[in-house]
Amino acid sequence: MSIIYPGQSLYRLFKREKRMGKNGKKRILKVSIIIISIICLYGLLLANQETSVQKRAEAALKARNYAEVEKLGETYLKEHPEDTEVAFILAQAEAFSGKYEEAIKVIDQILNLVPDHHDALLLKARILIWKGQVSAARQILEATLEKNPMDIEALLELGRVEELSGQLHQAEELYLQVIGQNPSSESEAAAWFRLSKIYQQSGNWEKAEQCLEKAVKLDPNNKDYLNELNSFKKISSKESATGGKRAEIWVQYRSDNYSDQPNSFSSERVLFLYRPSSVLTLIPKLGHSRYFNRTDYLFGLEAYPRLWKGAYAYLDLNYSTPANSLPRTSWLLEIYQHLYDGLEGSLGYWRMHFRTTNVSVYLGSLGYYFKDYYFSLRGYYTPEETGKNFSWVVQGRKYFGPENYFYLSFGSGSRPFEITNLGDLIFIKSLLFGGGFNFYFMTHWKLEGHFSLIKEKDDPHRTTVSLTGGYRF
């Protein structure tokens, strides 16, 4: 009887069994069938294992059980590193659980095996967007669109990149391009939803609501779209009666106290915000101030017009009487321009006419948006003899929505952050520490607060507290 040892070929077995005649040939046939069956069975077992792991991982991913996906995927891929489907499921789980670096590492392994893996490329671009690396995401998306200009998912993600970069017009064009291609209802709904965000930023509330309604109509089971539309309807229910234009009224109280002279300065102001169009915001204001028992009344107007592509202006005009401590007249013009991928800059000029002197202040700033954060550096230069100095302030904000945030500030100079009266221009070298918040709640109500401590070189210090309450119609 012949025994097949590991490594022994069927050919050698045939040579040995050939001399045994007819019975030997039958034996060869049986052994061959057994070996082939074992190989086929082993292949089926491997295929079933792959299918089983993939299905279990997909089910865990759908259930948002990311830890289970990682456990299944990492164990399986140690023995089957070539399985790009299971690897992609693992990358998604790691990305959705915030493990961005681990997800990118898995994606890069996929791309080493399949350089044109479409889903892996798009997932990498999304992760880079979440990390705030919009330039790197843009490169991936633009390369993808070079190969297929009609790639719906890539167009949507590139639109998101343009949004984060402040290029709202380009983002709008990309989303309209997606809608114009009449793709699947899910992709078209996503484009309408993103368009609503753009129109909200530009103050076109009526158009924003229309886009949300179209998104919900196309994808009625999407909870994000439904929640956004319901919240929006609460806010805009009264606005629709006035053509979708937003109006707000604010009341502000402010108190400044010197360490050696309490109750030095206080003011009350009433401001009315009105948006007559999507490209212009106006804020008329009235104020009353007291500075060491000297009273002034303030009348002013702030305007925020949109200019050209990626640019807007801030204009502030004021008149006070009898101008004991406030300037008789003042005007400020500052132009903001988007520069590159979340980076913006500004230049401005501030002119004040006090009863005893005229003052000029040159302004400039750099700001950067990173995910839900905003960081800025702002400088003031005053060449006048009454306050010749350079001051600066840095600020960091954490956003909890388009309008809700808190911030911390630090500055140095003659009077960082702002100038409220003539006394601010004769400060000696000082440091500023500050913070504040701005929140809208219960649909219509606004609450804003600010606190700062300015410590002068010779030890006296000044504290400022202001509180603003408002109502949105």
C-alpha positions as CSV (number, residue, x, y, z in Angstrom):
1,M,0.0,0.0,0.0
2,S,1.3,3.4,-1.0
3,I,1.3,6.4,1.4
4,I,1.5,10.0,0.2
5,Y,3.9,12.0,2.4
6,P,3.9,15.8,2.5
7,G,5.6,17.2,-0.6
8,Q,5.2,14.0,-2.6
9,S,3.7,14.8,-6.1
10,L,1.0,13.0,-7.9
11,Y,3.5,12.4,-10.7
12,R,5.8,10.4,-8.5
13,L,2.8,8.5,-7.2
14,F,1.7,7.7,-10.7
15,K,5.2,6.3,-11.6
16,R,5.1,4.0,-8.5
17,E,1.5,2.9,-9.1
18,K,1.9,2.3,-12.9
19,R,3.7,-1.0,-12.3
20,M,0.6,-2.1,-10.3
21,G,-1.6,-2.2,-13.3
22,K,-5.3,-1.5,-13.3
23,N,-5.8,-1.4,-9.6
24,G,-3.0,1.1,-9.3
25,K,-4.6,3.5,-11.7
26,K,-7.9,3.3,-9.8
27,R,-6.0,4.1,-6.6
28,I,-4.4,7.2,-8.3
29,L,-7.7,8.4,-9.4
30,K,-9.2,8.1,-5.9
31,V,-6.3,9.8,-4.3
32,S,-6.4,12.6,-6.9
33,I,-10.1,13.2,-6.2
34,I,-9.5,13.3,-2.5
35,I,-6.6,15.9,-2.8
36,I,-8.6,18.1,-5.2
37,S,-11.6,17.9,-2.8
38,I,-9.5,18.9,0.1
39,I,-8.1,21.9,-1.8
40,C,-11.6,23.0,-2.9
41,L,-12.9,22.5,0.6
42,Y,-10.1,24.6,2.1
43,G,-10.7,27.3,-0.5
44,L,-14.4,27.4,0.4
45,L,-13.6,27.6,4.1
46,L,-11.3,30.6,3.5
47,A,-14.0,32.2,1.4
48,N,-16.6,31.6,4.0
49,Q,-14.3,33.0,6.7
50,E,-13.7,36.1,4.6
51,T,-17.4,36.5,4.0
52,S,-18.3,35.9,7.6
53,V,-15.7,38.4,8.9
54,Q,-16.8,41.0,6.4
55,K,-20.5,40.6,7.1
56,R,-19.9,40.7,10.9
57,A,-17.8,43.8,10.6
58,E,-20.3,45.6,8.3
59,A,-23.1,44.8,10.8
60,A,-21.0,46.1,13.7
61,L,-20.2,49.3,11.7
62,K,-23.9,49.9,10.9
63,A,-24.6,49.5,14.7
64,R,-21.8,51.9,15.5
65,N,-20.1,49.3,17.5
66,Y,-16.7,50.6,16.4
67,A,-14.7,48.6,19.0
68,E,-16.1,45.3,17.7
69,V,-15.2,46.3,14.1
70,E,-11.6,47.1,15.3
71,K,-11.3,43.8,17.1
72,L,-12.6,41.8,14.1
73,G,-10.6,43.7,11.5
74,E,-7.3,43.9,13.2
75,T,-7.3,40.2,14.0
76,Y,-8.4,39.2,10.5
77,L,-6.0,41.5,8.7
78,K,-3.0,40.1,10.5
79,E,-3.5,36.9,8.5
80,H,-5.1,38.5,5.4
81,P,-3.4,41.9,4.9
82,E,-4.5,41.8,1.2
83,D,-8.2,42.0,2.0
84,T,-9.0,45.7,1.1
85,E,-12.7,45.4,1.8
86,V,-12.3,44.4,5.4
87,A,-9.5,47.0,5.7
88,F,-11.8,49.7,4.4
89,I,-14.5,48.8,7.0
90,L,-11.8,49.0,9.7
91,A,-10.7,52.4,8.4
92,Q,-14.3,53.7,8.6
93,A,-14.7,52.5,12.2
94,E,-11.5,54.2,13.3
95,A,-12.4,57.4,11.5
96,F,-15.9,57.6,13.0
97,S,-14.5,57.0,16.5
98,G,-12.0,59.8,16.1
99,K,-8.9,57.7,15.6
100,Y,-7.8,59.7,12.5
101,E,-4.2,58.8,12.4
102,E,-4.9,55.0,12.7
103,A,-7.6,55.3,10.0
104,I,-5.2,57.1,7.6
105,K,-2.6,54.4,8.2
106,V,-5.0,51.7,7.2
107,I,-6.2,53.8,4.2
108,D,-2.6,54.2,3.0
109,Q,-2.1,50.4,3.2
110,I,-5.2,50.0,1.0
111,L,-3.9,52.5,-1.5
112,N,-0.6,50.7,-1.7
113,L,-2.5,47.7,-2.9
114,V,-5.1,49.5,-4.9
115,P,-3.9,53.1,-5.7
116,D,-7.2,54.1,-7.3
117,H,-9.4,52.8,-4.5
118,H,-12.2,55.4,-4.9
119,D,-13.9,55.0,-1.5
120,A,-10.5,55.0,0.4
121,L,-9.4,58.2,-1.4
122,L,-12.7,60.0,-0.5
123,L,-12.5,58.7,3.1
124,K,-9.0,60.1,3.5
125,A,-10.1,63.4,2.1
126,R,-13.0,63.5,4.6
127,I,-10.7,62.7,7.5
128,L,-8.3,65.5,6.4
129,I,-11.3,67.9,6.4
130,W,-12.2,66.8,9.9
131,K,-8.6,67.5,11.0
132,G,-8.7,70.9,9.4
133,Q,-6.1,70.0,6.7
134,V,-8.2,71.4,3.9
135,S,-5.3,71.9,1.5
136,A,-4.3,68.2,1.6
137,A,-8.0,67.3,1.2
138,R,-8.3,69.6,-1.8
139,Q,-5.4,67.9,-3.5
140,I,-7.0,64.5,-3.2
141,L,-10.4,65.7,-4.4
142,E,-9.1,67.7,-7.3
143,A,-7.0,64.7,-8.5
144,T,-10.1,62.5,-8.2
145,L,-12.1,65.0,-10.3
146,E,-9.4,65.2,-12.9
147,K,-10.1,61.5,-13.6
148,N,-13.8,61.8,-13.3
149,P,-15.2,65.4,-13.4
150,M,-18.7,64.0,-12.7
151,D,-17.8,62.3,-9.5
152,I,-20.7,63.3,-7.2
153,E,-19.1,62.4,-3.9
154,A,-15.9,64.2,-4.7
155,L,-17.9,67.3,-5.8
156,L,-19.7,67.4,-2.5
157,E,-16.5,67.0,-0.5
158,L,-14.8,69.7,-2.5
159,G,-17.7,72.0,-1.8
160,R,-17.2,71.4,1.9
161,V,-13.5,72.4,1.5
162,E,-14.5,75.6,-0.2
163,E,-17.0,76.4,2.6
164,L,-14.3,75.9,5.2
165,S,-11.9,78.1,3.2
166,G,-14.5,80.9,3.1
167,Q,-15.1,80.5,-0.6
168,L,-18.8,80.4,-0.4
169,H,-19.5,81.3,-4.0
170,Q,-17.3,78.4,-5.3
171,A,-19.0,76.0,-2.8
172,E,-22.4,77.1,-4.0
173,E,-21.4,76.5,-7.7
174,L,-20.2,72.9,-6.8
175,Y,-23.4,72.1,-4.9
176,L,-25.5,73.4,-7.8
177,Q,-23.4,71.3,-10.2
178,V,-24.3,68.2,-8.1
179,I,-28.0,69.1,-8.2
180,G,-27.8,69.8,-11.9
181,Q,-26.5,66.3,-12.6
182,N,-29.7,64.9,-11.1
183,P,-27.9,62.1,-9.2
184,S,-29.3,59.8,-6.5
185,S,-31.8,61.5,-4.2
186,E,-29.4,61.0,-1.3
187,S,-26.5,63.0,-2.9
188,E,-28.9,65.7,-4.2
189,A,-30.4,66.0,-0.7
190,A,-26.9,66.5,0.7
191,A,-26.2,69.2,-1.8
192,W,-29.4,71.1,-0.9
193,F,-28.5,70.7,2.8
194,R,-25.1,72.2,2.3
195,L,-26.6,75.0,0.2
196,S,-28.9,75.9,3.1
197,K,-25.8,76.4,5.3
198,I,-24.2,78.8,2.7
199,Y,-27.4,80.9,2.5
200,Q,-27.6,81.1,6.3
201,Q,-24.1,82.4,6.4
202,S,-24.9,85.1,3.8
203,G,-28.1,86.0,5.6
204,N,-30.5,84.7,2.9
205,W,-32.8,83.0,5.4
206,E,-35.7,82.5,3.0
207,K,-33.5,80.7,0.4
208,A,-31.9,78.6,3.2
209,E,-35.3,77.4,4.4
210,Q,-36.3,76.4,0.8
211,C,-33.1,74.4,0.4
212,L,-33.7,72.6,3.7
213,E,-37.3,71.7,2.6
214,K,-35.9,70.2,-0.6
215,A,-33.3,68.2,1.3
216,V,-36.0,66.7,3.6
217,K,-38.3,66.0,0.7
218,L,-35.6,64.0,-1.1
219,D,-34.4,62.2,2.1
220,P,-37.2,62.3,4.6
221,N,-35.6,59.8,7.0
222,N,-32.5,61.8,7.5
223,K,-32.6,63.0,11.2
224,D,-30.0,65.8,10.7
225,Y,-32.1,67.4,7.9
226,L,-35.3,67.1,9.9
227,N,-33.8,68.5,13.1
228,E,-32.2,71.4,11.2
229,L,-35.5,72.2,9.4
230,N,-37.5,72.1,12.6
231,S,-35.0,74.4,14.4
232,F,-34.9,76.7,11.4
233,K,-38.7,77.0,11.2
234,K,-38.9,78.0,14.8
235,I,-36.3,80.8,14.2
236,S,-37.8,82.0,10.9
237,S,-41.5,81.6,11.7
238,K,-41.8,85.3,12.5
239,E,-39.2,86.4,9.9
240,S,-41.2,85.0,7.0
241,A,-43.9,87.6,7.6
242,T,-41.4,90.3,6.9
243,G,-40.0,88.7,3.7
244,G,-37.5,86.5,5.5
245,K,-35.4,89.4,6.8
246,R,-33.9,89.1,10.3
247,A,-34.1,91.8,12.9
248,E,-32.7,91.9,16.5
249,I,-32.7,94.3,19.3
250,W,-29.9,94.4,21.9
251,V,-29.5,96.1,25.3
252,Q,-26.0,96.4,26.6
253,Y,-24.6,97.5,30.0
254,R,-20.9,98.1,30.6
255,S,-18.9,99.0,33.7
256,D,-15.2,99.9,33.9
257,N,-13.5,100.2,37.3
258,Y,-10.0,101.4,38.1
259,S,-8.4,99.9,41.2
260,D,-7.8,103.3,42.7
261,Q,-11.0,105.0,41.4
262,P,-14.1,102.8,41.4
263,N,-17.1,103.4,39.2
264,S,-14.9,105.3,36.7
265,F,-16.9,104.6,33.6
266,S,-20.2,103.1,32.7
267,S,-22.4,103.0,29.7
268,E,-25.7,101.8,28.4
269,R,-26.5,101.2,24.8
270,V,-29.5,100.1,22.7
271,L,-28.7,98.5,19.3
272,F,-31.0,97.4,16.5
273,L,-29.8,94.9,14.0
274,Y,-31.4,94.7,10.6
275,R,-30.6,92.9,7.4
276,P,-32.3,94.6,4.4
277,S,-30.7,92.1,2.0
278,S,-28.3,89.1,2.0
279,V,-25.3,91.3,1.3
280,L,-25.9,94.0,4.0
281,T,-26.3,94.2,7.7
282,L,-27.1,97.5,9.5
283,I,-26.9,98.2,13.2
284,P,-28.2,101.7,14.4
285,K,-27.3,102.4,18.0
286,L,-28.0,104.8,20.8
287,G,-25.9,105.2,24.0
288,H,-25.4,107.0,27.2
289,S,-22.1,107.0,29.1
290,R,-20.7,108.4,32.3
291,Y,-17.0,109.0,32.8
292,F,-16.1,110.5,36.2
293,N,-19.6,112.0,36.5
294,R,-19.3,113.5,33.0
295,T,-22.2,112.4,30.7
296,D,-22.3,111.9,27.0
297,Y,-24.9,110.7,24.6
298,L,-24.0,108.6,21.6
299,F,-25.7,108.1,18.2
300,G,-24.2,105.7,15.7
301,L,-24.5,103.3,12.9
302,E,-22.5,100.1,12.1
303,A,-22.7,98.5,8.6
304,Y,-21.4,95.2,7.3
305,P,-21.6,95.2,3.5
306,R,-20.3,92.4,1.3
307,L,-17.9,93.7,-1.3
308,W,-16.3,91.5,-3.9
309,K,-15.4,87.8,-3.9
310,G,-14.4,86.7,-0.4
311,A,-14.5,90.2,1.1
312,Y,-16.6,92.3,3.3
313,A,-16.3,95.6,5.2
314,Y,-17.0,96.9,8.7
315,L,-18.0,100.6,8.9
316,D,-18.7,102.3,12.2
317,L,-19.9,105.9,12.3
318,N,-20.5,107.7,15.6
319,Y,-21.5,111.2,16.9
320,S,-21.6,112.1,20.6
321,T,-22.7,115.2,22.6
322,P,-21.5,117.1,24.5
323,A,-18.4,115.0,24.0
324,N,-16.9,115.3,27.4
325,S,-15.0,112.0,27.2
326,L,-16.2,110.4,24.0
327,P,-15.0,111.7,20.6
328,R,-17.4,114.3,19.0
329,T,-17.3,112.3,15.8
330,S,-15.5,109.1,14.8
331,W,-15.4,106.7,11.9
332,L,-13.8,103.4,11.3
333,L,-13.4,101.4,8.1
334,E,-11.9,98.0,8.0
335,I,-11.9,95.6,5.1
336,Y,-11.7,91.8,5.6
337,Q,-10.4,89.5,2.8
338,H,-10.3,85.8,2.7
339,L,-6.7,84.8,1.8
340,Y,-6.3,81.0,1.7
341,D,-7.9,77.9,3.2
342,G,-9.5,79.3,6.4
343,L,-7.1,82.2,6.6
344,E,-8.4,85.8,6.5
345,G,-6.8,89.2,7.0
346,S,-7.9,92.8,7.5
347,L,-6.7,96.3,7.3
348,G,-8.4,99.4,8.6
349,Y,-8.3,103.0,9.7
350,W,-10.0,104.6,12.7
351,R,-10.3,108.4,13.0
352,M,-11.6,110.1,16.2
353,H,-12.2,113.8,16.8
354,F,-12.1,114.6,20.6
355,R,-12.7,118.1,21.9
356,T,-9.0,118.6,22.6
357,T,-7.3,116.5,20.0
358,N,-7.7,114.3,16.9
359,V,-6.5,110.7,17.0
360,S,-5.8,108.2,14.3
361,V,-5.5,104.4,14.8
362,Y,-4.3,102.0,12.1
363,L,-5.7,98.5,12.4
364,G,-4.8,95.1,11.1
365,S,-5.6,91.4,11.8
366,L,-5.0,87.9,10.8
367,G,-7.5,85.1,11.6
368,Y,-7.6,81.4,11.0
369,Y,-10.5,79.0,11.2
370,F,-9.7,75.4,12.2
371,K,-12.6,73.1,12.6
372,D,-14.7,74.5,15.4
373,Y,-12.0,77.0,16.5
374,Y,-11.0,80.5,15.4
375,F,-7.7,82.1,16.2
376,S,-6.8,85.8,15.6
377,L,-4.0,88.3,16.1
378,R,-5.0,91.9,16.0
379,G,-2.8,95.0,16.1
380,Y,-3.4,98.7,16.7
381,Y,-0.9,101.5,16.0
382,T,-1.6,105.0,17.3
383,P,0.9,107.7,16.1
384,E,-0.6,110.6,18.0
385,E,1.3,112.2,20.9
386,T,-1.6,111.5,23.2
387,G,-1.2,107.8,22.8
388,K,1.7,106.9,20.7
389,N,2.0,103.2,21.0
390,F,1.5,99.8,19.4
391,S,-0.9,97.3,21.0
392,W,-1.9,93.9,20.1
393,V,-4.3,91.2,21.2
394,V,-4.6,87.5,20.5
395,Q,-7.9,85.6,20.8
396,G,-9.1,82.0,20.6
397,R,-12.7,81.1,20.1
398,K,-14.5,77.7,20.5
399,Y,-17.7,77.5,18.4
400,F,-20.7,75.4,19.4
401,G,-22.7,76.4,16.3
402,P,-22.6,79.2,13.7
403,E,-23.3,81.9,16.3
404,N,-22.6,80.3,19.7
405,Y,-19.0,80.5,21.1
406,F,-16.8,81.5,24.0
407,Y,-13.4,83.0,23.8
408,L,-10.2,83.9,25.7
409,S,-8.0,86.9,25.0
410,F,-4.5,88.1,25.9
411,G,-3.0,91.4,24.8
412,S,-0.4,94.0,25.5
413,G,0.0,97.7,24.7
414,S,-1.4,101.1,25.6
415,R,-5.0,100.0,25.3
416,P,-5.5,96.6,23.7
417,F,-8.8,95.3,22.3
418,E,-10.7,98.6,22.1
419,I,-10.8,102.3,22.8
420,T,-13.9,103.7,24.6
421,N,-12.8,107.2,25.6
422,L,-9.8,109.6,25.7
423,G,-8.4,108.0,28.8
424,D,-7.8,104.8,26.9
425,L,-5.2,106.6,24.7
426,I,-3.0,107.7,27.6
427,F,-2.5,104.3,29.3
428,I,1.0,103.3,30.0
429,K,2.3,99.9,29.1
430,S,-0.3,97.3,30.2
431,L,-1.4,93.7,29.8
432,L,-4.9,92.5,29.1
433,F,-6.5,89.2,30.1
434,G,-10.1,88.7,28.9
435,G,-12.8,86.3,28.0
436,G,-16.4,86.1,27.0
437,F,-19.2,84.3,25.3
438,N,-22.1,84.7,22.9
439,F,-25.1,82.4,22.8
440,Y,-28.6,82.3,21.3
441,F,-31.1,80.1,23.2
442,M,-34.8,79.3,23.2
443,T,-34.9,80.3,19.5
444,H,-35.1,84.1,20.0
445,W,-33.0,85.1,22.9
446,K,-29.4,86.3,22.9
447,L,-26.9,86.6,25.8
448,E,-23.4,88.0,25.5
449,G,-20.9,88.6,28.2
450,H,-17.4,90.0,28.4
451,F,-14.8,90.4,31.2
452,S,-11.3,91.8,31.0
453,L,-8.6,92.7,33.4
454,I,-6.0,95.3,32.4
455,K,-2.9,95.5,34.6
456,E,-0.7,98.5,34.2
457,K,3.0,98.6,34.6
458,D,2.9,100.5,37.8
459,D,0.4,98.1,39.4
460,P,-3.0,99.9,39.0
461,H,-5.5,97.7,37.2
462,R,-8.8,98.1,35.4
463,T,-11.6,95.7,35.2
464,T,-14.3,95.7,32.5
465,V,-17.6,93.9,32.7
466,S,-20.2,94.1,30.0
467,L,-23.5,92.1,29.5
468,T,-25.7,92.2,26.5
469,G,-29.2,90.8,26.2
470,G,-31.1,90.6,23.0
471,Y,-34.2,89.3,21.2
472,R,-34.4,88.0,17.7
473,F,-37.7,88.8,15.9
